[in-house]
């Protein structure tokens, strides 16, 4: 009889332990694009590098608040347009020499079911941090990989970035303030 009680107590203790969070890290194959406009043409810069990590705990398919932590990092220097002159103007406008990376820190993740979420967090660009909210979807690739996709409309001026005006063409080229950030963050379990 005592043996059964010890086993029952052990089983109850194990069931009472918190479920370990799934921990993921960013892996190659990710992509982030920043798209905007100018008086000459629309433009896009992109990077294939998103670093960082996230922890997810609980049932992601169940609607409601998700126990989650995430930090994503993008090197400003990794953002490229394919045109060196444009890259130089963009990096200078983002003050890349002082602020080498873009950083996102998740504050809250709300599941809407079907692996669709509303993310709230702090986005830091060019040394300025702002709270942002945007939709994301997650897709389990296999037992050890998860892709996170999302998009955010924002303004350069929200982060203290003056819209670049290249010196060519007598300064007649003006860049629009609004930008759209889209990303696919590929992650693998640690």
C-alpha positions as CSV (number, residue, x, y, z in Angstrom):
1,X,0.0,0.0,0.0
2,X,2.8,2.4,0.8
3,X,4.4,1.8,-2.6
4,X,1.2,2.8,-4.4
5,X,1.1,6.1,-2.3
6,X,4.7,7.0,-3.2
7,X,4.0,6.4,-6.9
8,X,0.8,8.4,-6.7
9,X,2.6,11.3,-4.9
10,X,5.4,11.2,-7.5
11,X,3.0,11.2,-10.4
12,X,1.1,14.1,-8.9
13,X,4.3,16.1,-8.5
14,X,5.4,15.4,-12.1
15,X,2.0,16.5,-13.4
16,X,2.2,19.7,-11.3
17,X,5.5,20.7,-12.8
18,X,5.3,23.5,-15.3
19,X,5.5,22.3,-18.9
20,X,8.9,23.2,-20.4
21,X,8.8,25.9,-23.0
22,X,9.8,25.1,-26.6
23,X,12.9,27.2,-27.2
24,X,13.7,28.2,-30.8
25,X,16.6,30.2,-32.4
26,X,16.8,32.0,-35.7
27,X,18.4,30.0,-38.6
28,X,19.5,30.8,-42.2
29,X,16.8,31.1,-44.8
30,X,14.9,33.9,-43.1
31,X,14.0,37.1,-44.9
32,X,13.0,40.7,-44.0
33,X,11.9,43.3,-46.6
34,X,11.4,47.0,-46.1
35,X,9.5,48.6,-48.9
36,X,8.8,52.3,-49.5
37,X,8.2,54.9,-52.2
38,X,10.1,57.9,-53.7
39,X,9.4,60.6,-56.2
40,X,11.2,58.5,-58.8
41,X,10.3,54.8,-58.0
42,X,9.2,52.4,-55.3
43,X,12.1,50.8,-53.5
44,X,12.8,47.6,-51.5
45,X,15.7,46.6,-49.3
46,X,16.0,43.1,-47.9
47,X,18.1,40.9,-45.7
48,X,18.3,37.1,-45.4
49,X,19.5,37.3,-41.8
50,X,17.2,37.4,-38.7
51,X,18.9,36.4,-35.5
52,X,17.5,35.9,-32.1
53,X,15.4,33.4,-30.2
54,X,11.9,32.7,-28.9
55,X,10.3,30.6,-26.2
56,X,6.7,29.3,-26.6
57,X,4.8,27.6,-23.8
58,X,1.3,26.0,-24.0
59,X,-1.2,25.3,-26.7
60,X,-0.6,27.8,-29.6
61,X,-3.9,26.8,-31.3
62,X,-6.0,27.8,-28.3
63,X,-7.3,31.4,-28.5
64,X,-6.0,33.8,-25.8
65,X,-2.8,35.0,-24.3
66,X,0.3,32.9,-25.1
67,X,3.1,32.4,-22.7
68,X,5.9,33.6,-25.0
69,X,9.2,35.5,-25.1
70,X,11.0,36.5,-28.3
71,X,13.8,38.7,-29.4
72,X,14.7,39.2,-33.1
73,X,17.8,41.0,-34.4
74,X,18.6,42.3,-37.8
75,X,21.9,43.9,-38.8
76,X,21.3,47.3,-40.5
77,X,24.4,46.6,-42.7
78,X,22.7,43.4,-44.0
79,X,19.9,45.4,-45.5
80,X,20.6,45.7,-49.2
81,X,18.9,47.1,-52.3
82,X,21.3,45.8,-54.9
83,X,22.5,49.4,-55.5
84,X,25.5,50.6,-53.5
85,X,24.6,54.3,-53.7
86,X,21.1,53.6,-52.3
87,X,22.5,51.3,-49.6
88,X,24.9,54.0,-48.5
89,X,22.1,56.6,-48.3
90,X,19.9,54.2,-46.3
91,X,22.6,53.2,-43.9
92,X,23.5,56.8,-43.3
93,X,19.8,57.8,-42.7
94,X,19.5,54.9,-40.2
95,X,22.7,56.1,-38.5
96,X,24.3,52.6,-38.9
97,X,27.6,53.7,-37.5
98,X,26.0,54.4,-34.1
99,X,23.1,51.9,-34.2
100,X,24.2,48.7,-35.8
101,X,21.0,46.6,-35.5
102,X,17.2,46.6,-35.5
103,X,15.8,44.9,-32.5
104,X,12.3,43.6,-31.6
105,X,11.4,42.4,-28.1
106,X,8.0,40.7,-27.8
107,X,5.8,41.9,-24.9
108,X,2.6,40.1,-25.6
109,X,1.3,37.4,-28.0
110,X,-2.4,36.8,-28.3
111,X,-3.6,33.7,-30.2
112,X,-6.6,34.1,-32.4
113,X,-6.7,30.4,-33.2
114,X,-5.5,28.6,-36.4
115,X,-1.9,29.7,-35.6
116,X,-2.8,33.4,-36.2
117,X,-1.7,35.9,-33.5
118,X,-1.5,39.6,-32.6
119,X,2.0,40.5,-31.5
120,X,2.8,43.5,-29.3
121,X,6.4,44.5,-28.6
122,X,9.1,47.1,-28.6
123,X,10.8,47.8,-32.0
124,X,14.1,49.7,-31.8
125,X,15.4,51.3,-35.0
126,X,18.2,53.9,-35.2
127,X,18.3,54.0,-31.4
128,X,14.6,54.9,-31.0
129,X,12.2,52.4,-29.4
130,X,8.5,52.4,-30.1
131,X,5.8,49.9,-29.2
132,X,4.3,48.3,-32.2
133,X,1.3,45.9,-32.8
134,X,1.0,43.6,-35.9
135,X,-0.5,40.3,-37.0
136,X,1.7,37.2,-37.3
137,X,1.2,33.6,-38.3
138,X,3.2,30.6,-37.3
139,X,3.7,27.5,-39.3
140,X,5.2,24.3,-37.9
141,X,7.5,23.0,-40.6
142,X,8.3,19.8,-38.7
143,X,8.8,18.6,-35.1
144,X,11.9,20.9,-34.7
145,X,11.2,23.9,-37.0
146,X,8.8,26.9,-36.9
147,X,8.3,29.7,-39.3
148,X,7.0,33.0,-38.1
149,X,5.5,35.4,-40.7
150,X,4.3,39.0,-40.3
151,X,4.0,42.5,-41.7
152,X,4.0,46.0,-40.2
153,X,3.2,49.4,-41.6
154,X,5.1,52.1,-40.0
155,X,6.9,55.5,-40.6
156,X,10.6,56.3,-40.7
157,X,9.9,59.4,-38.7
158,X,8.5,57.3,-35.9
159,X,12.1,56.3,-35.3
160,X,13.7,59.6,-35.8
161,X,14.8,58.8,-39.3
162,X,14.6,61.7,-41.8
163,X,13.3,60.5,-45.2
164,X,16.5,60.3,-47.3
165,X,16.9,62.7,-50.2
166,X,19.9,61.7,-52.3
167,X,22.1,64.6,-53.4
168,X,21.8,63.4,-57.0
169,X,19.4,65.3,-59.3
170,X,19.8,68.4,-57.2
171,X,18.0,66.9,-54.2
172,X,14.8,66.5,-56.3
173,X,14.4,62.9,-55.3
174,X,12.3,62.6,-52.1
175,X,11.6,59.4,-50.2
176,X,8.2,58.8,-48.7
177,X,7.9,58.5,-44.9
178,X,5.7,55.3,-44.9
179,X,7.3,51.9,-45.1
180,X,6.0,48.3,-45.0
181,X,8.1,45.7,-43.2
182,X,7.4,42.0,-44.1
183,X,9.3,39.1,-42.7
184,X,9.6,35.3,-42.6
185,X,11.6,34.2,-39.6
186,X,12.8,30.6,-39.8
187,X,13.5,29.1,-36.4
188,X,14.6,25.7,-35.1
189,X,14.3,24.1,-31.7
190,X,17.4,24.4,-29.5
